[in-house]
Amino acid sequence: MPFTPSHAAAILPFARTPLVPAALVVGSVMPDLFYFVPGDVERGFSHSLIGAVTLDLGVGMIVFALWQVVFRRPAGDFAPYWLRARLPRSRARPSADYVALAAASILIGIATHLVWDAFTHRGWLTGAAPWTGAELGGLPLVTWLQHASSVLGALFLGVWFVLWVRRTPQGEVDASRLDRRSRIAGWAVVGVPVLAVGAGYWVWRMGEGVVPLDPHLLFSTARLCIGSAALLAVLLCLGWWAARPGSRRSPDLGVGGRR
């Protein structure tokens, strides 16, 4: 399947609309979420039309609510100042209209995911175009479409992010509760174990005779790394809330007194 985070590139055309950006992102990756959770989940259902308006929308609203209430503030605090100063301020009390707009945004994000997958997975659309089954370099063309769309999606996201940073002025931000050292330590708590687990799993599977670039090995390694990173990030954010009643740290200052 296409690299799940690359699906967020499909919502970039909606970035300047009244839709809710975070909800669009949640919707764009929601059908694939169940690949990264343990248990016997019928993952094909999350990619169906019925699943889109039931399972995906319901879980997507929960994930969006958790982001707004639990994870947004600590995630912003762990972000570097140059990024934190460009992020929009959160709403103090979302209205019913805002919740409805968020639900619509999630559905639109889900729709972009399903349309993308229709062109890069075997199904009715690719079945109607037999040329997608032609092999190139030992792989069906539809598989090459998956890989190419993953790379292009990631590139589009990277270019958009650089342009967004250059065009978005810095605004006022609340003083961070974390100094620079604590922020770097937080990133290390997530990044180092994920890299170690991913590399260890990859080496272990290759020791069993699996070739290094086997598609199933790459998928399972990415699934393990993304799932582990999400779990550690959740624990890190919960730790931020647990430490909240403690003493406040001074904001980190850069050259000329700028953070």
C-alpha positions as CSV (number, residue, x, y, z in Angstrom):
1,M,0.0,0.0,0.0
2,P,1.2,3.6,-0.4
3,F,3.2,5.0,2.6
4,T,0.4,6.0,5.0
5,P,1.8,9.5,6.0
6,S,2.1,10.4,2.3
7,H,-1.7,10.3,2.1
8,A,-1.7,13.7,3.9
9,A,-0.4,15.2,0.7
10,A,-3.9,14.7,-0.8
11,I,-5.5,17.2,1.6
12,L,-3.1,20.1,0.7
13,P,-5.5,21.6,-1.9
14,F,-7.9,22.2,1.1
15,A,-5.3,24.0,3.2
16,R,-6.7,27.4,2.5
17,T,-10.3,26.5,2.9
18,P,-12.5,26.9,6.1
19,L,-12.0,23.1,6.8
20,V,-10.1,22.0,9.9
21,P,-6.5,21.1,8.9
22,A,-5.9,18.6,11.8
23,A,-9.2,16.8,11.0
24,L,-8.3,16.6,7.3
25,V,-5.0,15.0,8.2
26,V,-6.7,12.5,10.6
27,G,-9.2,11.6,7.9
28,S,-6.5,11.2,5.2
29,V,-4.7,8.4,7.2
30,M,-7.7,6.9,9.1
31,P,-8.4,4.0,6.8
32,D,-4.8,2.7,7.4
33,L,-4.8,3.2,11.1
34,F,-6.0,-0.3,11.8
35,Y,-2.9,-1.7,10.1
36,F,-0.9,-0.3,13.0
37,V,-2.9,-1.6,16.0
38,P,-2.8,-5.1,17.4
39,G,-5.7,-7.4,17.2
40,D,-7.8,-9.2,14.6
41,V,-9.4,-6.2,12.8
42,E,-11.1,-6.5,9.5
43,R,-8.9,-3.9,7.8
44,G,-10.7,-4.2,4.5
45,F,-13.8,-2.7,6.1
46,S,-12.0,0.5,6.9
47,H,-11.4,0.9,3.1
48,S,-15.0,0.4,2.1
49,L,-17.7,3.1,1.7
50,I,-19.7,1.8,4.6
51,G,-16.7,1.6,6.8
52,A,-15.7,5.2,5.8
53,V,-18.9,6.7,7.2
54,T,-19.1,4.4,10.2
55,L,-15.9,3.0,11.6
56,D,-13.5,5.5,10.0
57,L,-15.6,8.6,10.9
58,G,-16.3,7.4,14.4
59,V,-12.7,6.5,15.3
60,G,-11.5,9.6,13.4
61,M,-13.7,11.9,15.6
62,I,-12.2,10.2,18.7
63,V,-8.7,10.6,17.5
64,F,-9.3,14.3,16.6
65,A,-10.8,15.0,20.0
66,L,-7.9,13.3,21.7
67,W,-5.5,15.5,19.6
68,Q,-7.3,18.7,20.5
69,V,-7.7,17.9,24.2
70,V,-4.8,15.8,25.2
71,F,-2.0,15.8,22.7
72,R,-1.9,19.2,20.9
73,R,-0.4,21.2,23.8
74,P,2.4,18.9,24.7
75,A,3.2,18.3,21.0
76,G,3.5,22.0,20.6
77,D,5.7,22.3,23.7
78,F,8.1,19.7,22.3
79,A,8.2,21.5,19.0
80,P,11.1,23.9,18.3
81,Y,10.3,27.6,18.8
82,W,10.5,28.4,15.1
83,L,7.7,25.9,14.5
84,R,5.7,26.6,17.7
85,A,5.5,30.3,16.9
86,R,3.9,29.6,13.5
87,L,1.2,27.2,14.7
88,P,-2.4,28.6,15.0
89,R,-3.7,29.2,18.5
90,S,-6.1,26.5,19.8
91,R,-9.8,27.2,20.4
92,A,-10.8,27.8,24.0
93,R,-14.3,26.2,23.6
94,P,-15.2,24.6,20.2
95,S,-18.7,25.3,19.1
96,A,-21.2,22.8,17.6
97,D,-20.5,24.3,14.2
98,Y,-16.8,23.6,14.6
99,V,-17.4,20.0,15.6
100,A,-19.6,19.5,12.5
101,L,-17.0,21.1,10.3
102,A,-14.4,18.8,11.8
103,A,-16.5,15.8,11.0
104,A,-16.9,17.0,7.4
105,S,-13.2,17.5,7.2
106,I,-12.5,14.0,8.4
107,L,-14.9,12.6,5.8
108,I,-13.2,14.6,3.0
109,G,-9.8,13.3,4.2
110,I,-11.1,9.7,4.2
111,A,-12.4,10.3,0.7
112,T,-9.0,11.4,-0.6
113,H,-7.5,8.2,0.9
114,L,-10.0,5.9,-0.8
115,V,-9.6,7.6,-4.1
116,W,-5.8,7.4,-3.9
117,D,-6.0,3.7,-3.0
118,A,-8.4,3.1,-5.9
119,F,-5.6,3.9,-8.4
120,T,-2.9,2.1,-6.5
121,H,-4.6,-1.1,-5.3
122,R,-6.1,-4.1,-7.1
123,G,-9.8,-3.5,-7.3
124,W,-12.7,-2.5,-9.6
125,L,-10.9,0.6,-10.9
126,T,-7.6,-1.1,-11.7
127,G,-9.6,-4.1,-13.0
128,A,-11.2,-1.8,-15.5
129,A,-7.7,-0.9,-16.7
130,P,-5.9,-4.2,-17.5
131,W,-2.7,-2.3,-18.3
132,T,-2.1,-1.8,-14.6
133,G,-1.5,-5.5,-14.3
134,A,1.4,-5.4,-16.8
135,E,4.7,-6.2,-15.2
136,L,7.7,-3.9,-15.1
137,G,10.9,-5.0,-13.6
138,G,9.2,-8.1,-12.1
139,L,6.5,-6.1,-10.4
140,P,2.9,-5.2,-11.6
141,L,2.5,-1.6,-12.7
142,V,-0.1,-1.0,-9.9
143,T,2.7,-1.8,-7.4
144,W,5.0,0.8,-9.1
145,L,2.1,3.3,-8.8
146,Q,2.0,2.6,-5.1
147,H,5.7,3.2,-4.6
148,A,5.8,6.3,-6.9
149,S,2.8,7.9,-5.2
150,S,4.3,7.3,-1.8
151,V,7.5,9.1,-2.9
152,L,5.7,11.9,-4.7
153,G,3.4,12.4,-1.7
154,A,6.3,12.7,0.7
155,L,8.1,15.1,-1.6
156,F,5.0,17.3,-2.0
157,L,4.6,17.4,1.8
158,G,8.2,18.4,2.3
159,V,8.0,21.2,-0.3
160,W,4.7,22.4,1.1
161,F,6.2,22.5,4.7
162,V,9.3,24.5,3.6
163,L,7.1,27.0,1.8
164,W,4.7,27.2,4.7
165,V,7.6,28.0,7.1
166,R,8.9,30.7,4.8
167,R,5.5,32.3,4.3
168,T,4.0,32.1,7.8
169,P,5.1,34.8,10.2
170,Q,6.0,34.0,13.7
171,G,3.3,35.0,16.3
172,E,3.1,35.3,20.0
173,V,3.4,32.0,21.9
174,D,3.0,31.0,25.5
175,A,6.2,30.4,27.4
176,S,7.4,26.8,26.9
177,R,7.5,24.6,30.0
178,L,10.5,22.8,28.5
179,D,14.1,24.0,28.0
180,R,16.1,23.0,24.9
181,R,17.7,20.1,26.6
182,S,14.4,18.6,27.8
183,R,12.9,19.0,24.3
184,I,15.8,17.2,22.7
185,A,15.6,14.5,25.3
186,G,11.9,14.1,24.5
187,W,12.6,13.6,20.8
188,A,15.4,11.1,21.7
189,V,13.0,9.1,23.9
190,V,10.8,8.5,20.8
191,G,13.4,8.4,18.1
192,V,16.2,6.2,19.5
193,P,14.1,3.2,20.6
194,V,12.1,3.3,17.3
195,L,15.3,3.2,15.3
196,A,16.7,0.5,17.4
197,V,13.6,-1.7,17.2
198,G,13.2,-1.1,13.5
199,A,16.9,-2.0,12.8
200,G,16.8,-5.0,15.1
201,Y,13.7,-6.4,13.5
202,W,15.1,-5.9,10.0
203,V,18.4,-7.6,10.9
204,W,16.5,-10.4,12.6
205,R,14.3,-11.1,9.6
206,M,17.3,-11.0,7.2
207,G,18.9,-13.5,9.4
208,E,16.0,-15.8,8.7
209,G,16.7,-15.5,5.0
210,V,14.4,-12.6,4.0
211,V,16.0,-10.4,1.4
212,P,16.7,-6.8,2.6
213,L,14.3,-5.0,0.2
214,D,11.5,-7.6,0.4
215,P,8.2,-5.6,0.2
216,H,6.6,-7.5,3.0
217,L,9.7,-6.9,5.2
218,L,9.7,-3.2,4.4
219,F,6.0,-2.9,5.2
220,S,6.2,-4.9,8.5
221,T,9.3,-2.8,9.5
222,A,7.5,0.5,8.7
223,R,4.4,-0.7,10.5
224,L,6.4,-1.6,13.6
225,C,8.3,1.7,13.6
226,I,5.2,3.9,13.1
227,G,3.3,2.0,15.7
228,S,6.1,2.2,18.2
229,A,6.7,5.9,17.6
230,A,3.0,6.6,18.1
231,L,2.9,4.6,21.4
232,L,6.0,6.4,22.7
233,A,4.7,9.8,21.6
234,V,1.5,9.1,23.5
235,L,3.4,8.1,26.6
236,L,5.6,11.2,26.3
237,C,2.5,13.5,26.0
238,L,0.9,11.9,29.0
239,G,4.2,12.4,30.9
240,W,4.0,16.1,30.0
241,W,0.6,16.3,31.6
242,A,1.6,14.4,34.7
243,A,4.5,16.8,35.2
244,R,2.4,19.9,34.6
245,P,1.8,20.8,38.3
246,G,5.6,21.0,38.8
247,S,7.7,24.1,38.5
248,R,7.7,26.0,35.3
249,R,10.9,26.1,33.3
250,S,12.2,29.2,31.7
251,P,11.6,29.4,27.9
252,D,14.7,28.6,25.8
253,L,16.3,31.8,24.4
254,G,18.4,32.0,21.3
255,V,20.6,34.7,19.9
256,G,19.4,38.2,20.7
257,G,16.8,37.0,23.2
258,R,14.7,35.2,20.6
259,R,13.5,31.8,21.5
